[in-house]
Amino acid sequence: MLCLLAFSTAADTTNTQILGHLETTENRLNNKIEIYFLPQIRLLKKQQTIKSNRIEIPFRFFGDQNAEDFTSGNKQLIWQANNQIPLTSVTYDKSFFGNPMLTLYFTRQVNASIRQAGDAHSIIIEIPRVKTRAANTKKTTQKRNISNKKIGPKKLNQIMENGRDALTRNNARKAINFFNIILGVEHNEHSQQALELSGLARERLGQRAHAKADYELYLDIYQDGEGATRVRQRLKVLLTAKEIIPTSEKVKKFSKRKQPGQWDFYGSLSQFYRITDDDNSEIFSYLGLTGRKRNQKWDIRTQFTGTLINPIKDVAEDNESSLKLSELFIDLTNKENNSSYKLGRLKTNQGGLFNRFDGGSITLYDSSETRYNLVFGLPVDGPSDSFINQHKSFAGANIGATFLKDKLELTAYVVGQENDGISDRESFGLEAVYFEENLTVFSLLDYNILYEDVNFFLITGNWKVSESSTYYINIDIRKSPFLTTSNALIGQDADSLDDLSNLSLEEIQQLALDRTSDSEILNLGLAYKYDDDTRLRGDISVSNLSATESTAATGNINAVTATPESNGDIYLSFQIIKENYLTKRDVSVLQFQISDTTNVSSFRTKVSSRLRLGNKWRVTPFTELTFRDYNTTDGGTTFSTGGEVDYRYGRNMSFELDLTVDAWNDNPQISEENFANLYLSIGYRWLF
């Protein structure tokens, strides 16, 4: 059974969304939850297993994106829990410290297997299927010989290794026995590979009907990824081999299955009335619509995501409505030749592209699972610009492959971009991901050929040293903003490089260099599990930002003031997370942050709790105290309070209230009075 629901939350005035929608699939062995993001993301740990009713998944934004580019506060997807998928909500938190966090809330404890999907815009969570009826249990037991026995992880690892060795020595019958043991216990980290190798072993024994059943079961459960591609190819060979030409009755049955599937349409509509400060209010509307069609050959997906802002009160008296188009594309995946074709307003991390664009993407895989990708189109400069770029165009290519028994993934790319006929960017880059059971390292290098300098260098590591302790490291060195010739337009009245035609190419490029600074960030963090209900987190971050040069006014060139450097900025953060503290299944968080930067020193503490009141109400109150000491002016203390209230009405509707106000303030740089800086958001979300 395929259950599909989509939902996204309102954004702030930048209209930059985080969460897109989620899809769930219930299969015979396990259930799958796939969460789609609008920006590109990467998990800090490529694959992990967590057992809890509240699962936290740290991640990072890809490329030149960071948490500050997106809406502050929590964003969520909602879901009506059922027996097989007891999920209630998925919440994004910009994170008080370190990396942004995705939190999944379940009505009961689940054993979740978490992995990054092939697309940088989604992650997959798999949980074992619950046996609800004796008849179903008996049927499943007969098919896969499933039992209730418990086997520890070390024992499972040894059994799996024995199965691989037996298959390597061409002892397929013995290998099947080992794989059946793996498949006969609760879904685990070896289940996927054991099912694939079981089919291969049976194929070698000439048990084609059994091999076909294993392969079809595999594709029913694991529809994406390199393994699915291999199994799909083996099944295709199996079905077309002369020795197993089906009878006329089987041909009829097989032909019926090859008929095109039905379209599934699902989406969400949300509207919020928002007071963004004392003088501005608006109505924010969001619409997300997804279409999905699958058959034996094709997997087709369409997506529309758009927002509409209607100002009600604005001191600038700019009351024009603003329509933003975030996504509009069609994605066609050919399962038989393992290729993918996308067209429209897209987001991809392939080809050295870090933002959305209007264009196309073609991806092909060869027999060794090497990926070849071509991308082309017109970049979208803003986060959700609706217009088509009239000045810039680009083309790029990349190739990706895995090494060291799939522990190392390497992707190399080249990309070129023009702006009004002037070379805007010429880059080549390398992306590397290395992962083991308790270690994940990601690195990205983007070299600017045009300016002969490194545009972006990143290393992110996640090391789980024990069951209770995990270390994080992040080294981020980049040009800020990303160095392109278009940076010459910063601070100018010109809309395109063509407006600077009175300047030489060297002068335009020098303007671009003058507007670009060097950014360096080092972040170290530790997450520690004190007990089943208590977790501690802390990190330290040090950053440097170089100065930019000034530009004198000449002709049609505006004067641009230099920006000073900001070196040695330090941020210290600490967080205590306590579950089941105030009420059963609540989550309370105590946070501290100390910063010492070039312009201001500050201390900040925040207390919040997420409380469940029955099955329909969720309340999240908070209080926050901040003290700021500015280097050149007087500072002071601000006490803020507020919270969120969420009421679930039926399966597909929720009503939400979000309120924040500075209840007390003596910081003249923030406000001159108490109960100022009001933020209010009230509205509804409807899933359809």
C-alpha positions as a printed Julia matrix, in Angstrom:
688×3 Matrix{Float64}:
  0.0     0.0     0.0
  1.33    3.4    -0.92
  0.36    6.32    1.28
  1.33    9.77    0.08
  0.98   13.06    1.91
  2.75   16.36    1.46
  3.1    19.33    3.66
  5.27   22.38    4.09
  5.37   25.22    6.5
  5.2    28.94    6.09
  8.5    30.73    5.75
  9.69   34.13    6.81
  9.91   37.16    4.61
 12.74   35.61    2.62
 10.29   32.86    1.67
 13.03   30.27    1.78
 11.47   26.9     2.59
 13.19   24.01    4.33
 10.86   21.02    4.26
  9.0    20.01    1.12
  6.84   16.96    1.8
  7.0    13.36    2.96
  5.97   10.07    1.38
  5.4     6.74    3.12
  5.32    3.23    1.7
  4.17    0.09    3.52
  5.78   -3.13    2.35
  5.83   -6.76    3.39
  9.02   -6.57    5.45
  9.41   -2.93    6.42
  7.82    0.51    6.07
  9.56    3.45    4.46
  9.33    7.17    5.19
 10.96    9.52    2.67
 11.34   13.18    3.65
 11.96   15.72    0.89
 13.84   19.0     1.45
 13.67   22.04   -0.79
 17.34   22.99   -0.29
 20.11   20.43   -0.81
 21.19   18.67    2.37
 23.59   15.95    3.45
 23.39   13.77    6.53
 26.39   13.94    8.84
 26.26   10.14    9.0
 25.32    8.43    5.77
 23.61    5.44    7.38
 22.62    4.8    10.98
 20.13    2.89   13.12
 18.35    4.51   16.08
 15.84    2.97   18.46
 13.58    5.59   20.09
 10.2     7.32   19.9
 12.02   10.61   19.23
 14.73   10.47   16.59
 17.12   13.37   15.96
 18.96   13.53   12.64
 21.71   16.18   12.35
 22.49   17.35    8.83
 24.11   20.21    6.98
 23.13   22.34    4.04
 24.99   21.68    0.83
 27.43   24.09   -0.78
 27.03   27.82   -0.22
 23.89   27.45    1.91
 23.69   27.69    5.69
 21.01   27.83    8.38
 20.97   31.64    8.37
 19.69   31.59    4.78
 16.49   29.94    5.94
 13.64   30.68    8.27
 14.5    30.7    11.96
 12.53   28.61   14.42
 10.86   25.24   13.94
  9.26   24.07   10.7
  7.32   20.86   10.48
  5.56   18.24    8.41
  2.58   16.52   10.01
  1.36   12.96    9.59
 -1.59   10.96   10.89
 -0.01    8.07   12.8
 -1.2     4.51   12.19
 -0.15    1.1    13.43
  2.43    0.53   10.7
  3.84    4.07   10.55
  3.41    5.66   14.01
  4.86    8.99   12.88
  3.14   12.17   14.12
  5.42   14.99   12.94
  8.79   15.93   11.48
 10.33   19.13   12.84
 13.22   21.22   11.51
 15.18   23.33   13.96
 17.77   25.85   12.8
 19.67   24.68   15.88
 20.87   26.8    18.72
 24.32   25.32   18.23
 26.26   23.48   15.57
 24.38   21.7    12.81
 20.7    22.06   11.92
 18.53   19.25   13.24
 15.61   17.19   11.96
 13.48   15.57   14.67
 10.94   12.78   14.08
  8.23   12.12   16.68
  6.55    8.69   16.92
  3.69    7.41   19.08
  5.82    4.42   20.12
  9.43    3.33   20.1
 10.66    2.29   16.65
 13.88    0.77   15.36
 14.65    3.15   12.5
 17.27    2.72    9.79
 18.24    6.13    8.38
 20.09    6.8     5.13
 20.65    9.49    2.53
 18.68    9.0    -0.68
 20.38    9.21   -4.05
 18.99   12.7    -4.44
 20.53   15.36   -2.17
 16.97   16.54   -1.46
 15.65   13.6     0.55
 16.41   11.11    3.3
 14.86    7.67    3.88
 13.81    6.19    7.22
 12.89    2.5     7.31
 11.11    0.83   10.23
 10.15   -2.86   10.58
  6.62   -3.82    9.68
  4.32   -4.72   12.57
  2.55   -8.09   12.3
 -1.03   -7.22   13.13
 -2.94  -10.39   12.3
 -2.14  -14.06   12.83
 -2.98  -14.89    9.22
 -0.51  -12.33    7.92
  2.13  -13.53   10.39
  1.72  -17.11    9.24
  1.93  -16.15    5.59
  5.07  -14.08    6.11
  6.63  -16.82    8.22
  6.04  -19.34    5.47
  7.52  -17.08    2.81
 10.68  -15.89    4.55
 10.81  -18.3     7.5
 10.6   -15.34    9.89
 10.84  -16.14   13.58
 10.76  -14.18   16.8
 14.33  -15.11   17.77
 16.74  -12.35   18.82
 20.25  -12.33   17.37
 22.8    -9.73   18.41
 24.54   -7.38   15.93
 27.93   -9.16   16.21
 26.33  -12.54   15.53
 24.44  -11.13   12.55
 27.68   -9.67   11.15
 29.35  -13.09   11.37
 26.39  -14.87    9.76
 26.37  -12.38    6.91
 30.11  -12.78    6.38
 29.7   -16.57    6.32
 27.0   -16.23    3.69
 29.2   -14.05    1.47
 32.12  -16.46    1.83
 29.95  -19.45    0.93
 28.63  -17.67   -2.16
 32.19  -16.71   -3.18
 33.21  -20.4    -2.91
 30.23  -21.31   -5.14
 28.48  -23.08   -2.27
 25.16  -21.43   -3.06
 23.04  -23.88   -1.06
 25.0   -23.18    2.14
 24.91  -19.44    1.43
 21.11  -19.53    1.19
 20.93  -21.07    4.66
 22.94  -18.19    6.12
 20.91  -15.56    4.25
 17.66  -17.15    5.44
 18.83  -16.7     9.04
 19.41  -12.99    8.37
 16.0   -12.66    6.7
 14.34  -14.65    9.45
 14.84  -12.08   12.17
 13.66   -8.51   12.63
 14.69   -6.15    9.82
 18.34   -5.19   10.3
 21.27   -3.59    8.53
 22.0    -6.79    6.55
 18.42   -7.5     5.39
 18.74   -5.64    2.1
 21.96   -7.28    0.94
 20.91  -10.71    2.25
 17.73  -10.58    0.14
 19.69   -9.61   -2.97
 22.34  -12.31   -2.49
 19.66  -14.9    -1.68
 18.16  -14.28   -5.1
 21.61  -14.53   -6.71
 22.36  -17.81   -4.93
 19.04  -19.33   -5.99
 19.66  -18.18   -9.55
 23.0   -20.02   -9.55
 21.26  -23.18   -8.28
 18.76  -22.95  -11.13
 15.9   -22.11   -8.76
 14.63  -19.41  -11.1
 11.16  -19.15   -9.62
 12.61  -18.62   -6.13
 15.18  -16.15   -7.47
 12.44  -14.23   -9.28
 10.39  -14.08   -6.05
 13.39  -12.77   -4.08
 14.2   -10.15   -6.71
 10.59   -8.95   -6.94
 10.35   -8.77   -3.15
 13.61   -6.78   -3.09
 12.29   -4.25   -5.62
  9.02   -4.01   -3.73
 10.9    -2.97   -0.58
 14.03   -1.21   -1.89
 12.94    0.74   -4.93
 15.91    3.1    -5.27
 19.69    2.95   -5.09
 22.52    1.01   -6.7
 21.29   -2.32   -5.34
 17.88   -1.81   -6.92
 19.57   -1.17  -10.26
 21.53   -4.44  -10.06
 18.5    -6.46   -9.01
 16.34   -4.89  -11.71
 18.91   -5.87  -14.35
 19.16   -9.45  -13.02
 15.39   -9.78  -12.97
 15.18   -8.5   -16.53
 17.7   -11.12  -17.69
 15.84  -13.79  -15.73
 12.5   -12.92  -17.34
 13.88  -12.77  -20.87
 16.02  -15.95  -20.71
 14.84  -18.74  -23.1
 14.87  -21.33  -20.34
 12.11  -19.54  -18.47
  9.83  -18.28  -21.19
  6.48  -18.03  -19.4
  3.36  -19.89  -20.42
  0.53  -18.04  -22.12
 -1.18  -17.59  -18.77
  1.97  -16.11  -17.26
  2.44  -13.88  -20.3
 -1.04  -12.54  -19.77
 -0.33  -11.87  -16.09
  3.03  -10.26  -16.86
  1.55   -8.06  -19.58
 -1.09   -6.79  -17.21
  1.61   -5.76  -14.78
  3.4    -3.83  -17.53
  0.38   -1.57  -18.04
  0.91    2.05  -16.96
  0.08    2.81  -13.34
 -2.34    5.4   -12.13
 -1.38    8.96  -11.28
 -1.27    9.85   -7.59
 -1.73   13.53   -6.76
 -1.17   14.91   -3.3
 -0.16   18.19   -1.78
 -0.8    20.83    0.82
 -2.21   24.3     1.19
 -1.39   26.59    4.09
 -2.29   30.2     4.88
 -1.0    32.31    7.75
 -1.71   35.8     8.95
  1.6    37.2    10.19
  2.65   40.29   12.07
  6.37   40.53   11.35
  7.02   43.7    13.4
  5.12   46.68   14.82
  4.43   48.17   11.4
  4.09   45.25    8.99
  1.59   42.45    8.55
  0.74   40.12    5.7
 -1.07   36.98    4.59
  1.3    34.24    3.55
 -0.07   31.45    1.32
  1.73   28.29    0.31
  0.76   25.63   -2.22
  2.66   22.42   -2.88
  1.38   19.89   -5.41
  3.06   16.6    -6.34
  2.12   14.1    -9.02
  3.54   10.56   -9.07
  3.12    7.76  -11.6
  4.97    4.44  -11.53
  4.95    1.41  -13.76
  7.34   -1.37  -14.74
  9.48    0.96  -16.86
  9.02    4.53  -15.65
  8.89    6.45  -12.4
  7.45    9.88  -13.19
  7.23   12.73  -10.7
  5.97   16.29  -11.11
  6.28   19.03   -8.53
  4.91   22.55   -8.04
  5.86   24.67   -5.04
  4.84   28.31   -4.81
  4.12   31.06   -2.3
  2.03   34.22   -2.41
  2.45   37.15   -0.01
 -0.32   39.75    0.31
  0.82   42.74    2.42
 -1.87   44.22    4.65
  0.06   46.9     6.51
  3.45   48.16    5.41
  5.21   51.36    6.44
  6.85   51.49    3.04
  3.36   51.5     1.5
  4.45   48.8    -0.92
  1.28   46.73   -0.89
  1.83   44.78   -4.1
  1.38   41.03   -3.84
  4.5    38.95   -4.3
  4.35   35.57   -6.08
  7.36   33.28   -5.65
  7.94   30.09   -7.62
 10.25   27.65   -5.82
  9.74   24.48   -7.89
  8.09   23.49  -11.14
  9.51   20.4   -12.83
  9.0    16.93  -14.24
 11.34   14.07  -13.32
 11.37   10.91  -15.44
 13.36    7.86  -14.32
 13.72    4.95  -16.72
 14.1     1.8   -14.62
 15.09   -0.43  -17.53
 18.12    1.5   -18.78
 18.8     3.2   -15.43
 18.6     6.81  -16.59
 16.94    9.98  -15.33
 15.69   13.11  -17.11
 14.59   16.3   -15.36
 13.23   19.5   -16.82
 11.91   22.69  -15.22
 12.86   24.72  -12.16
 15.27   22.33  -10.49
 17.62   21.92   -7.56
 20.64   19.68   -7.78
 24.09   19.27   -6.31
 25.39   17.72   -9.52
 27.59   19.65  -11.89
 28.95   21.99   -9.2
 25.63   23.81   -8.85
 24.64   24.94   -5.36
 21.36   26.73   -6.07
 18.21   26.18   -8.08
 18.04   26.78  -11.83
 15.68   26.71  -14.82
 16.85   24.01  -17.19
 17.47   20.31  -17.54
 19.48   17.44  -16.12
 20.32   14.1   -17.75
 21.79   11.25  -15.68
 23.0     7.88  -16.97
 24.52    4.87  -15.18
 26.76    2.26  -16.79
 27.05   -1.4   -15.82
 29.63   -0.58  -13.12
 27.25    1.91  -11.49
 29.35    4.91  -12.56
 27.11    7.97  -12.86
 27.35   10.43  -15.77
 25.43   13.67  -15.54
 24.88   16.71  -17.75
 23.2    19.9   -16.52
 22.29   23.08  -18.37
 20.05   26.09  -17.97
 19.6    29.53  -16.44
 20.51   30.09  -12.77
 17.93   31.42  -10.31
 19.74   34.09   -8.29
 17.17   34.58   -5.53
 15.83   31.86   -3.24
 12.44   31.79   -4.98
 12.6    34.24   -7.91
  9.67   33.73  -10.25
 11.17   35.33  -13.34
 13.43   33.66  -15.91
 17.02   34.91  -15.85
 17.6    36.94  -19.02
 21.34   37.4   -18.56
 22.99   34.24  -17.23
 23.33   30.74  -18.66
 25.46   27.75  -17.71
 26.38   24.18  -18.62
 28.17   21.55  -16.59
 29.06   17.88  -16.41
 30.04   15.5   -13.64
 30.98   11.87  -13.13
 30.61    9.89   -9.92
 31.77    6.45   -8.78
 32.38    4.4    -5.62
 35.59    2.77   -4.44
 36.97    0.73   -1.49
 33.96   -1.6    -1.38
 31.54    1.34   -1.57
 33.15    3.11    1.4
 34.41    6.0    -0.74
 32.27    8.03   -3.15
 33.99   10.47   -5.52
 32.34   12.99   -7.83
 34.27   15.27  -10.18
 32.65   18.14  -12.05
 33.25   21.07  -14.39
 30.9    24.0   -14.89
 30.93   27.17  -16.96
 28.61   30.18  -16.71
 28.18   33.37  -18.74
 26.56   36.71  -17.97
 25.7    38.83  -21.01
 28.43   37.1   -23.0
 31.07   37.66  -20.29
 32.56   34.67  -18.53
 30.96   34.63  -15.09
 32.32   31.4   -13.65
 34.69   28.65  -14.78
 35.18   25.99  -12.14
 36.14   22.39  -11.61
 35.59   20.55   -8.36
 35.79   17.32   -6.46
 33.37   15.95   -3.88
 34.38   13.02   -1.66
 32.4    11.03    0.92
 34.03    8.36    3.06
 32.0     6.35    5.52
 32.38    3.41    7.83
 30.15    2.12   10.59
 31.09    4.85   13.08
 32.84    7.41   10.86
 31.68    9.71    8.08
 33.82   12.33    6.36
 32.62   14.67    3.62
 34.83   17.04    1.63
 34.21   19.45   -1.23
 36.69   21.51   -3.26
 35.6    24.07   -5.86
 38.45   25.74   -7.77
 37.79   28.89   -9.8
 39.76   28.58  -13.04
 38.8    32.08  -14.16
 40.22   33.79  -11.06
 42.81   31.08  -10.27
 41.68   30.72   -6.66
 39.79   28.32   -4.42
 36.14   29.29   -4.25
 35.02   26.78   -1.66
 36.72   24.13    0.51
 34.82   22.11    3.09
 35.56   19.18    5.4
 32.85   17.78    7.66
 33.42   14.8     9.93
 31.27   12.75   12.29
 32.96   10.17   14.55
 31.01    7.97   16.95
 33.63    6.88   19.48
 31.2     4.94   21.69
 27.5     4.26   22.14
 27.21    7.48   24.14
 29.71    9.89   22.51
 29.95   11.42   19.04
 32.43   14.08   17.88
 31.84   16.56   15.06
 34.24   18.74   13.1
 33.56   21.28   10.37
 36.2    23.25    8.42
 34.68   25.77    6.03
 36.88   28.02    3.84
 35.13   29.95    1.09
 34.75   33.16   -0.83
 31.91   35.27    0.55
 29.88   35.73   -1.52
 30.71   32.93   -3.96
 33.18   34.47   -6.43
 31.69   35.18   -9.84
 32.14   38.12  -12.19
 28.55   39.12  -11.33
 29.82   40.23   -7.9
 30.86   43.43   -9.7
 27.18   44.45   -9.61
 27.09   44.58   -5.77
 26.46   48.17   -4.71
 25.75   49.33   -8.25
 22.53   50.48   -9.91
 23.23   48.21  -12.89
 21.05   45.13  -13.36
 23.49   43.19  -15.55
 27.11   43.17  -16.65
 25.97   44.58  -19.97
 25.26   47.85  -18.1
 29.0    48.03  -17.29
 30.03   47.84  -20.95
 32.0    51.12  -20.62
 34.48   49.24  -18.42
 37.14   46.82  -19.61
 36.92   43.15  -18.68
 39.84   43.59  -16.27
 38.07   46.48  -14.53
 34.85   44.48  -14.18
 36.74   41.53  -12.73
 38.55   43.83  -10.29
 35.18   45.18   -9.11
 34.09   41.58   -8.5
 37.22   40.87   -6.46
 36.75   44.07   -4.45
 33.25   42.95   -3.39
 34.39   39.47   -2.31
 35.87   38.56    1.05
 37.51   35.42    2.44
 35.6    33.48    5.1
 37.12   30.85    7.41
 35.12   28.84    9.97
 36.23   26.07   12.32
 33.58   24.22   14.33
 34.15   21.43   16.88
 31.31   19.67   18.68
 30.46   16.79   21.01
 27.16   14.97   21.57
 26.92   12.81   24.7
 24.1    10.5    25.79
 24.02   10.64   29.6
 21.13    8.21   30.01
 18.02    7.12   28.12
 16.28   10.45   28.76
 19.19   12.9    28.88
 21.56   14.1    26.17
 24.23   16.79   26.26
 25.67   18.73   23.37
 28.32   21.39   23.11
 30.42   23.06   20.47
 32.9    25.84   19.82
 33.11   27.86   16.62
 35.84   30.29   15.51
 35.48   32.43   12.38
 37.43   35.01   10.38
 36.13   37.31    7.65
 38.52   39.45    5.63
 37.91   43.08    4.68
 36.7    44.19    1.25
 38.14   47.05   -0.8
 36.42   50.38   -1.42
 35.45   51.64   -4.87
 35.54   55.3    -5.89
 32.72   56.86   -7.91
 33.63   57.23  -11.59
 31.23   57.71  -14.5
 28.27   55.38  -14.01
 30.03   53.47  -11.21
 28.75   54.13   -7.69
 31.09   54.54   -4.77
 31.15   51.5    -2.51
 32.48   51.69    1.03
 35.01   49.13    2.22
 33.89   46.65    4.87
 36.21   46.0     7.85
 37.62   42.62    8.72
 36.15   40.49   11.47
 38.73   38.11   12.92
 38.68   35.76   15.87
 34.91   35.69   16.38
 34.18   32.97   18.93
 30.91   31.18   19.73
 30.5    28.69   22.6
 27.28   26.69   22.89
 25.93   24.08   25.29
 22.62   22.24   25.3
 20.84   19.85   27.67
 17.96   17.81   26.27
 15.69   16.04   28.74
 12.81   13.76   27.79
  9.87   12.72   30.02
 10.7    15.51   32.47
  7.49   17.54   32.88
  5.07   15.05   31.37
  5.31   11.69   29.67
  6.84   11.93   26.18
  7.68   15.63   26.52
 11.01   17.14   25.43
 12.59   19.95   27.45
 15.7    21.83   26.32
 18.04   24.16   28.21
 20.46   26.09   25.99
 23.38   28.46   26.59
 25.48   30.45   24.16
 28.38   32.85   24.7
 29.84   34.87   21.82
 32.72   37.3    21.52
 32.87   38.96   18.12
 34.41   42.05   16.57
 31.27   44.15   17.07
 29.42   42.66   20.02
 29.76   40.26   22.94
 26.68   38.42   24.12
 25.29   35.81   26.5
 22.09   33.98   25.68
 20.06   31.31   27.45
 16.81   29.69   26.39
 14.43   27.2    28.01
 11.75   25.41   26.0
  9.48   22.37   26.28
  7.45   20.44   23.75
  4.34   19.15   25.53
  1.66   16.76   24.29
 -1.81   17.5    25.63
 -3.88   14.52   24.58
 -3.81   13.35   20.99
 -4.67   16.65   19.32
 -2.81   19.43   21.13
  0.9    20.25   21.07
  2.22   23.2    23.07
  5.81   24.5    22.94
  6.4    27.41   25.36
  9.79   29.08   25.69
 11.61   31.88   27.49
 14.85   33.49   26.36
 17.22   35.91   28.05
 19.89   37.75   26.01
 22.52   40.25   27.12
 24.49   42.16   24.47
 27.48   44.45   24.98
 28.35   46.44   21.86
 31.89   47.69   21.3
 30.89   51.17   20.19
 27.46   51.76   21.79
 25.52   50.85   24.92
 24.0    47.4    25.16
 21.55   45.81   27.54
 19.29   42.87   28.35
 16.27   41.51   26.49
 13.78   39.0    27.9
 11.65   37.28   25.25
  8.85   34.79   25.69
  6.27   33.04   23.58
  5.53   29.67   22.12
  3.73   27.57   19.57
  0.31   25.92   19.8
 -0.68   23.19   17.35
 -4.19   21.68   17.18
 -4.83   18.67   14.93
 -8.32   18.64   13.42
 -9.06   15.31   11.8
 -6.51   13.53    9.64
 -5.59   16.29    7.23
 -6.02   19.65    8.97
 -4.11   21.51   11.65
 -4.37   24.99   13.14
 -1.28   26.73   14.48
 -0.35   29.77   16.52
  3.22   31.07   16.89
  3.89   34.07   19.14
  7.14   35.79   20.19
  7.46   39.1    22.03
 10.21   41.0    23.85
  8.41   41.23   27.19
 11.15   43.27   28.86
 13.99   45.21   27.3
 16.6    47.76   28.36
 18.78   47.46   25.25
 18.4    50.72   23.27
 19.74   49.03   20.15
 16.77   46.63   20.17
 13.85   48.8    21.3
 12.95   51.75   23.5
 10.06   50.02   25.26
  8.81   46.75   26.71
  6.46   44.36   24.88
  8.01   45.32   21.55
  9.21   43.4    18.5
  6.05   41.33   18.28
  5.97   38.37   15.93
  2.63   36.61   15.43
  1.69   33.86   13.02
 -1.72   32.2    13.02
 -3.21   29.99   10.34
 -4.01   26.53    9.07
 -2.48   23.69    7.07
 -4.54   21.39    4.89
 -3.26   18.15    3.4
 -4.99   16.74    0.33
